[in-house]
Amino acid sequence: MPEQRDRFVTANRLRLHLLEWGDHGPVLLMLHGFLEHAHAWDWVAPTLADAGYHVFALDWRGHGDSEWIGAGGYYHFVDYVADLAALTRQLGERVILVAHSMGGGAAVLYAGTEPERVSALVSVEGLGLPDIDPHAVLDRVVGWLYDLERVAARPQASVSPDVAVARMRERFPHFSEAVARHLVTHGLYRVGDEWRWKFDPLHQTRSPLPMPVACVRAFWPRVACPVLYVEGADSVLRLSEADIEERLTALRAERITIAAAGHHPHLEQPEAFAEAVTTFLARRGVDSRRTVT
């Protein structure tokens, strides 16, 4: 089994944390979802490294062990795209992206922005957000200002690890006890006698300026690499079927459904997920026997 290593890089002026498995082969970068962290890929990454890929898993800005943005900053969605652009140039100029939920939405935007730098994309229930009414932006900005004031006025909440595990399993009933505890263990840090989540509380404010689908549509046909969309058969968090079909058609994507899985197939059925990814990459000519240039 490949050894897991920690790695820190400076990308887009932030110190970002990655986990790394292997030391040769095509670079495969894994991107976690909202309020999660790189250790969400711990069950899948070693298998992909064994298959011949040089695997990295990123802690997004303000998540896990990556740096939070500075005072006065915010986490706008295009910031994640800029982070990917800077990180890709450091990891090998061209990458395979395997991305979940929020990470998948950012990966799609990046693959459409710099298509020459992405050799394949696996999106796990992550194709971007539902559309918004442009007339709702005013209300969102008003709500955002309220949220910023609320976060600034209260100390960061503490949480018991056992309570966090129970809440996680309640929200995601397909999670085993081991999976939930693993995510909580790597998602908390200790301050005296208290435990706090590693993610920046600013992530719990509403985004003031989400991108309407009318704008995002321009990115989809620019994605030039093979795309696989992976979903859990029992998921209730994905987009509507009409939204999924529109985006997969524009992306010319394949689609696979993993049985007995919800929103996190890579955590709930890791063996089936890893097999789906390696089979797809081999069949589309982006496997570990070829050098990705």
N, C-alpha and C positions, 0 to 999 in steps of 0.2 A: 504494500500500500504506500503510495507516495507521501512523503512528509509534508505537513502543512507548515508554511513559513509566513511570518508577518513582514510586510514591506510598507514603507512610507515614501510617498513622493510628493513633490510640490507641483500642483497643476492648477492653472487658472488662479494663481496666487494663494491657494489654500493647501494645507498639509492634509493629504488624503491617505487613508489607510486601506491597504489591500491584503488579502490572503493569497498565497501563491502555492501551487502544486506543480511539480515537474520542472524541467529546465530546458526543454527543447520541443520542437513541433510547432504547428500553427498556434498563434495566440488566440485564446478563447477567454473572453471577458464576461463575467456573470454579474448581473445587476439586480439587486433586491428591490422589494416593494416598499410601500409607504410605512414609515415608523419601524422598519425592520433593520437588518444589518447583514454583513457579508457571511456570517456563520449560518444563515439560512440555506446556504449551498453545501454545507459540510457533508451531507449524505450523497451528493451527486458528484461533486468536484473530483474526488479521488478516482472514481470510475472513469471519468472523462480524461484525467491525466494518464491513467493506465492505458487508455485507448490511443495515447500518443500526442495529446494536446498539451500545450503549455497554458495552464489554467490560472486565471486570476479571478478573485471576487472582490468587488469594490464596496466599501462603506461610502454611500453618498455623502456629500457635504451635510454637516449637521446631523449625521447618523453614526451609530457605532463609535468607532475610535477615530473618525475623521474630524477635522476642525470645524467648529461652528463659524458662521459668518460673523463679521465684526459689528460693533455697535452701529446702529443706523441702517444696516443692510437688511435684505430679505431674501427669501427663497423663491424667486420667480422661476417658472418652469424652464424657460430658455437658459437659465444658469446651469441646469443639468446638462443641456446640450453642449454648452461651452466647456464644461468639465470633461465631457467625453472627448471633445475635439483635442483638448490639451493632453489628456491621458493616452489617447490612441497614438499620438506622435511619440510618446515615451515608450510605449510597450512594443512597438514594432511596425508603425506606419499603417498597418492594415489588420483588422481583427474580426473574429467571429463574435457576435453578441448573443448572449442567452439572458433574457431579461424578463422579470416578473412584474405584472401589474403596473404600478407607477413607473418602475424601471423600464417596462416594455413601451410605455408611451413615450418616454424620453428617447429610447433606442430607435423607435420608428422615426421620430423627428430628426435625430442625428443621421440615420441612414439616408434620409431624403435630403439632408443638407450637404453631406459629404459622401455621396454614394460610392466614390472610388476607394474609400477607406474601410468599407464594411464588406467582407467576403461572404457572410451568411448571417441571417437573423432568425433566432428562435424567440418568439414572443409568447409568454405564458400569461394568458388572460390579461394582456396589456396592449391595447390598441389606441390608447388615448381616452379622453373623457367624453361623456355624452355632450351633445350640443347645448349651448346656452342661448337665451334670448339676449341680444345686444342691449335691449332696453333695461335689462336687469343689472347692468354693470354699475349704475349709480348706487343701487341698493347694496351691491357687493362691496363697493369702496366704503360706504358708510359703515357696513358691518365689519369690514377689515380694520378701520380705525378703532372701533369699539373693542375688537379682539386684541389689538396691539396694546391698548390701554389696560385691558384686563390682565394680559400676560405680564406686563411691566409692574402691575400693582401687587401681584401675589408671588410668594416664594414658590420655587419648583416643588411640585407635589412629591411626597415620598410614597412608597408602595412596598408592601410585604411580598417577597418572592413567591410564597405559597398562594397569596391572593392573586398575584399576577398570573401564575400558572392556571389557576382555576378560571379566571376571567378569559384567558386566551382559549382554553378548551371549550368554554361555553360559547364563545364567538365562532370558533372553528372546530366543530365536533369531530371532524376527521383526524384531528391531531391526536397522536398518542401522548401519554404522560411524558415519555422521554423526549419527544420533539418539543412539546411546550416548555419543559424545564430547560432544555438546551437553549431555546431562543431567549428565555428569561435570564438564564445565567449569563449569557453574552450580551444581553440588552440592558443590564443594570450596572450601576457603579455605587460604591459605598461612600457615604459622607457621615463620619462618626458612627452612630447607631442606626442611621437611616439608609434606605436604598432608594435610588432615583433612576429613572430611565435615562439612557445615554443620549436620546435624541433631543434636539433643541426644541423647547416648548413652542417656538414660533411656528413649527410645523402644524400645530393644532389651531392655528388661525386660518380663516378662509382666504383663499387667494383673491386678490382684488381684480385681476385682469386675466382670467382664463382665456385661452385662444378659441374663438368660435370655429366650428367645423368648416365654415366657408373659407377660413384662412388655412386650416390644417390640410384641407384637400390638396393644396398645391404641393405638399411634401410627398404624398403617397406614390404618385406615378414616377417620381424621381428615384425611388428605391430600386436599385439595379440588381441586388443580390437575391439569391434564393431565400424565401421566407417560409417558415413553419409556424403556424399558430397552434398552441397546445392549450386545451381546456380540460377542466375536471367535469366529469359527467354530472356530479351533484352540486356544482357551483351555483350560488345564487348572487354572486357579486359581479358577474361579467355584464357587458353591454347587452342591449336588446339584440335579437336575432337580425333585425333589419340593419342595425348599425354595424354588426359584425360582418355581415355579407357585403355591405357596401365597401368596407375597408379592406376586406380580404380580396375582393375582386380588383380593387385599385392596386393592391400590393402584389397581385398574381400569386397569392400565397396558398400553400397547402394547409390542411387542417386535420388535427387528430384529437380525439377525445379519449381521455384515460378514465377507465372505470374505477369506481369506489374512491373517487377523489373529489375534493371541493375546489376552493380557489387556489390551493397550493399543491398541485400535483407533484412537484419536486420534493416536497416534504411528506406527502401522504402516500405516494407510490413511487419512491425514488428509483427503484430498479426499472419499472416500466418507463419512467420518464427518461432515464439515462439511455435506455435502449432506443427509445423513439428519437432522441437527439442524434446519437451516433449513427443510426440507420439513415436518417435524413441527410446528414452531412456526407456520409459515404456515397449515397445514391446521387446526390447533387454535385459530386466531385469536389467536395470541400473537406476531405477526410485527412487523417493524420499521415497518410502515405504521400501526400502532396505538399509541396512547399507553397505557402500562401505568400504572394509577393504583391 
